[in-house]
Amino acid sequence: MIRDSKLLVILICVVVVVAMAPAQDLDRTARLLEELTNAAGPPGFEGPVREIVVREFEELGAAIEYDGLGSVIATGPGSADGPRIMVTAHMDEVGLMVQYVRPDGFIRFKTLGGWLRQALPDQRWVIVGSAGPVLAVSGLRTIHVTPTGERNQVWPLEQIFLDVGARSAQEVEAMGIRPGDPVAPWSPFTVMPNGRYAAKGWDDRVGIAVMLEAARRISEGEIQTPNRIVWVATVQEEIGLRGAQTSVYIADPDLGISIEAGVAADYPGARPEQAQERLGGGPGMFLLDSSMIPNTKLRDFFFDVAEEEGIPLQGDVLTGYGEDGAEIQRYDTGRPSVNITVPTRYLHSHTGIIQRSDFDHAVDLLIAVLTRLDGSTVERLSGF
């Protein structure tokens, strides 16, 4: 029942998109991005996203394993004697969890992942309960009754609530909602002008899509790689890189590549000294984040390959960001690891924006790198 209700969330979002948006002729890649971002998958509740990932890898004939938390480890054909390359992206998105249902039917919640408090009020959400998805609104006190001195304040979490239209706790329970249920943002995928897409959950459904597209092109194009690629879709990244901690032991990599949503800083209020990526400038690479300094030889290798292939690649130095590549880097005695990105505006909010050309270039770069990572190259990158 839970599984079916989560799938229903995806179907509802797709129906809403069709009803609200102009007719759009989406190619296969855009349809995949639409399906992934519309799926509900807060940390610990990645089931609907996992079903898409498993379906896509099964179509490619990959062997699939799981870690004990639900991360997907997919291994395709490759060189049995070559190095093992772990390519990873995470399935979860920032969300909420039902904490307490008040007697009057309003719902208190806890956050799952990092949210700005300003981003929480006056939004639409989907609560995935035992009886199916339920639309909720994070209520906001109207300006007409808000004292002048409080109108510019950021609301504390304790003052924000979810409204599902119920009049009592009993009505909420009858909807199949109880404490512990996941809550996901409600923000359907939409095509914008200039090759840009708006949706929730780009962090890190865009990384999942880059990984799936690269795997498909390698498989369908019969591209031979001099290594064994282990594709890993992790869980619970937003609450502590947990899936990467467990799945890396199954992947047992010689080298790791993490794929993430990048931090674009090309809009009013963002400053280049905080982040340097911009939409349309190509994929990015984190040169520093809060969890990892990348292997410098592997970093330079990516930039060299990008230059050879004519692919734009942006460097980004920032703090306040953790990613799964850090767990690969710390594995065993240490492994070369980098984090590449698709620049994204407005991360960890209801609606972010990416540019399709950045996505396509990220796929191109990943494939170009994977076809060059033979045993001697990985050994050289790993040495000091």
DAUR-V874809 format. One record per residue. N is the residue number from 1. SS is DSSP state (H for helix, E for strand, L for the rest). PSI is psi in radians with two decimals (* if undefined). Layout:
N,SS,PSI / N,SS,PSI
//
This chain:
1,L,-0.78 / 2,H,-0.79 / 3,H,-0.79 / 4,H,-0.66 / 5,H,-0.61 / 6,H,-0.68 / 7,H,-0.56 / 8,H,-0.56 / 9,H,-0.78 / 10,H,-0.79 / 11,H,-0.71 / 12,H,-0.78 / 13,H,-0.71 / 14,H,-0.73 / 15,H,-0.73 / 16,H,-0.73 / 17,H,-0.82 / 18,H,-0.68 / 19,H,-0.61 / 20,H,-0.54 / 21,L,2.70 / 22,L,2.76 / 23,L,2.33 / 24,L,2.32 / 25,L,1.58 / 26,L,2.42 / 27,L,3.11 / 28,H,-0.69 / 29,H,-0.79 / 30,H,-0.63 / 31,H,-0.65 / 32,H,-0.77 / 33,H,-0.70 / 34,H,-0.82 / 35,H,-0.74 / 36,H,-0.78 / 37,H,-0.55 / 38,H,-0.37 / 39,L,2.50 / 40,L,2.23 / 41,L,1.11 / 42,E,2.89 / 43,L,2.27 / 44,L,-0.11 / 45,L,0.82 / 46,L,0.14 / 47,H,-0.90 / 48,H,-0.61 / 49,H,-0.72 / 50,H,-0.68 / 51,H,-0.67 / 52,H,-0.80 / 53,H,-0.83 / 54,H,-0.75 / 55,H,-0.81 / 56,H,-0.74 / 57,H,-0.60 / 58,H,-0.63 / 59,H,-0.44 / 60,L,0.00 / 61,L,0.37 / 62,L,2.59 / 63,E,2.27 / 64,E,2.31 / 65,E,2.96 / 66,E,2.57 / 67,L,-3.13 / 68,L,-0.14 / 69,L,-0.21 / 70,L,0.13 / 71,L,2.61 / 72,E,2.22 / 73,E,1.93 / 74,E,2.19 / 75,E,2.19 / 76,L,-3.09 / 77,L,2.64 / 78,L,-3.08 / 79,L,2.07 / 80,L,-0.47 / 81,L,-0.12 / 82,L,3.00 / 83,L,2.70 / 84,E,2.12 / 85,E,2.06 / 86,E,2.04 / 87,E,2.13 / 88,E,2.59 / 89,E,2.76 / 90,E,2.55 / 91,L,-0.41 / 92,L,2.81 / 93,E,2.82 / 94,L,2.49 / 95,E,-2.73 / 96,E,2.98 / 97,E,2.38 / 98,E,2.18 / 99,E,-0.82 / 100,E,2.42 / 101,E,2.07 / 102,L,2.73 / 103,L,-0.49 / 104,L,0.07 / 105,L,-0.13 / 106,L,2.67 / 107,E,2.25 / 108,E,2.71 / 109,E,2.89 / 110,E,2.64 / 111,E,2.57 / 112,E,1.81 / 113,L,3.10 / 114,L,1.98 / 115,L,2.42 / 116,L,2.35 / 117,H,-0.54 / 118,H,-0.40 / 119,H,-0.11 / 120,L,-0.74 / 121,L,2.75 / 122,L,0.79 / 123,L,2.87 / 124,E,2.52 / 125,E,2.87 / 126,E,2.13 / 127,E,2.17 / 128,E,1.69 / 129,E,-3.09 / 130,L,-0.38 / 131,L,0.14 / 132,E,3.09 / 133,E,2.51 / 134,E,2.22 / 135,E,2.38 / 136,E,2.70 / 137,E,2.31 / 138,E,1.85 / 139,L,2.61 / 140,L,2.21 / 141,L,2.29 / 142,L,2.60 / 143,H,-0.44 / 144,H,-0.37 / 145,H,0.13 / 146,L,2.15 / 147,L,2.54 / 148,H,-0.71 / 149,H,-0.23 / 150,H,-0.06 / 151,L,-0.41 / 152,L,0.20 / 153,L,2.69 / 154,L,2.23 / 155,L,2.28 / 156,L,2.68 / 157,H,-0.63 / 158,H,-0.25 / 159,H,0.01 / 160,L,2.48 / 161,L,2.90 / 162,E,2.41 / 163,E,2.03 / 164,L,0.18 / 165,L,0.11 / 166,L,2.73 / 167,L,-0.10 / 168,L,2.89 / 169,H,-0.56 / 170,H,-0.66 / 171,H,-0.65 / 172,H,-0.78 / 173,H,-0.66 / 174,H,-0.39 / 175,L,-0.08 / 176,L,0.30 / 177,L,2.37 / 178,L,2.87 / 179,L,2.45 / 180,L,-0.18 / 181,L,2.52 / 182,E,2.66 / 183,E,2.21 / 184,E,2.62 / 185,E,2.61 / 186,L,1.86 / 187,L,1.52 / 188,L,2.59 / 189,L,2.34 / 190,E,2.39 / 191,E,2.27 / 192,E,3.02 / 193,L,2.87 / 194,L,0.54 / 195,L,0.51 / 196,E,2.57 / 197,E,2.40 / 198,E,2.38 / 199,E,2.98 / 200,L,2.95 / 201,L,0.28 / 202,H,-0.55 / 203,H,1.63 / 204,H,0.71 / 205,H,-0.46 / 206,H,-0.63 / 207,H,-0.71 / 208,H,-0.76 / 209,H,-0.69 / 210,H,-0.79 / 211,H,-0.80 / 212,H,-0.72 / 213,H,-0.70 / 214,H,-0.76 / 215,H,-0.70 / 216,H,-0.76 / 217,H,-0.65 / 218,H,-0.71 / 219,H,-0.89 / 220,H,-0.50 / 221,L,0.00 / 222,L,0.77 / 223,L,2.22 / 224,L,2.19 / 225,L,2.51 / 226,L,0.58 / 227,L,3.05 / 228,E,1.97 / 229,E,2.23 / 230,E,1.89 / 231,E,2.19 / 232,E,2.14 / 233,E,1.91 / 234,E,2.88 / 235,L,2.81 / 236,L,0.59 / 237,H,-0.65 / 238,H,-0.20 / 239,H,0.51 / 240,L,0.45 / 241,L,0.62 / 242,H,-0.76 / 243,H,-0.59 / 244,H,-0.61 / 245,H,-0.63 / 246,H,-0.67 / 247,H,-0.44 / 248,H,-0.46 / 249,H,-0.50 / 250,H,-0.73 / 251,H,-0.62 / 252,L,1.05 / 253,L,2.71 / 254,L,-0.35 / 255,E,2.58 / 256,E,2.51 / 257,E,2.04 / 258,E,2.50 / 259,E,2.20 / 260,E,2.98 / 261,E,2.19 / 262,E,2.95 / 263,E,1.69 / 264,E,2.50 / 265,L,0.81 / 266,L,0.70 / 267,L,2.81 / 268,L,2.35 / 269,L,-0.40 / 270,L,2.50 / 271,L,2.46 / 272,L,-0.40 / 273,L,-0.16 / 274,L,-0.70 / 275,L,2.71 / 276,L,-0.08 / 277,E,2.69 / 278,L,2.63 / 279,L,2.39 / 280,L,-0.08 / 281,L,0.11 / 282,L,3.07 / 283,E,2.86 / 284,E,2.93 / 285,E,2.27 / 286,E,2.08 / 287,E,-0.30 / 288,E,2.36 / 289,L,-3.11 / 290,L,-0.30 / 291,L,-0.27 / 292,L,2.47 / 293,L,2.14 / 294,L,2.77 / 295,L,2.17 / 296,H,-0.59 / 297,H,-0.72 / 298,H,-0.67 / 299,H,-0.91 / 300,H,-0.58 / 301,H,-0.75 / 302,H,-0.79 / 303,H,-0.65 / 304,H,-0.77 / 305,H,-0.74 / 306,H,-0.74 / 307,H,-0.72 / 308,H,-0.66 / 309,H,-0.06 / 310,L,0.56 / 311,L,2.18 / 312,L,2.43 / 313,E,2.14 / 314,E,2.36 / 315,E,2.60 / 316,E,2.19 / 317,E,2.08 / 318,L,2.89 / 319,L,3.07 / 320,L,0.47 / 321,L,2.22 / 322,L,2.62 / 323,L,2.83 / 324,L,-0.41 / 325,H,-0.47 / 326,H,-0.62 / 327,H,-0.56 / 328,H,-0.75 / 329,H,-0.62 / 330,L,-0.06 / 331,L,2.37 / 332,L,-2.14 / 333,L,0.10 / 334,L,2.45 / 335,L,2.53 / 336,E,2.36 / 337,E,2.54 / 338,E,2.90 / 339,E,2.00 / 340,E,2.74 / 341,E,2.84 / 342,E,2.01 / 343,E,2.37 / 344,E,2.28 / 345,E,2.52 / 346,L,0.82 / 347,L,2.69 / 348,L,0.79 / 349,L,-3.11 / 350,L,-0.51 / 351,L,2.05 / 352,E,2.95 / 353,E,2.31 / 354,E,2.95 / 355,E,2.30 / 356,H,-0.67 / 357,H,-0.60 / 358,H,-0.72 / 359,H,-0.86 / 360,H,-0.70 / 361,H,-0.60 / 362,H,-0.72 / 363,H,-0.79 / 364,H,-0.78 / 365,H,-0.75 / 366,H,-0.79 / 367,H,-0.75 / 368,H,-0.68 / 369,H,-0.79 / 370,H,-0.59 / 371,L,-0.17 / 372,L,-0.15 / 373,L,1.34 / 374,L,-3.13 / 375,H,-0.80 / 376,H,-0.62 / 377,H,-0.78 / 378,H,-0.68 / 379,H,-0.72 / 380,H,-0.75 / 381,H,-0.46 / 382,H,-0.25 / 383,L,2.88 / 384,L,*
//
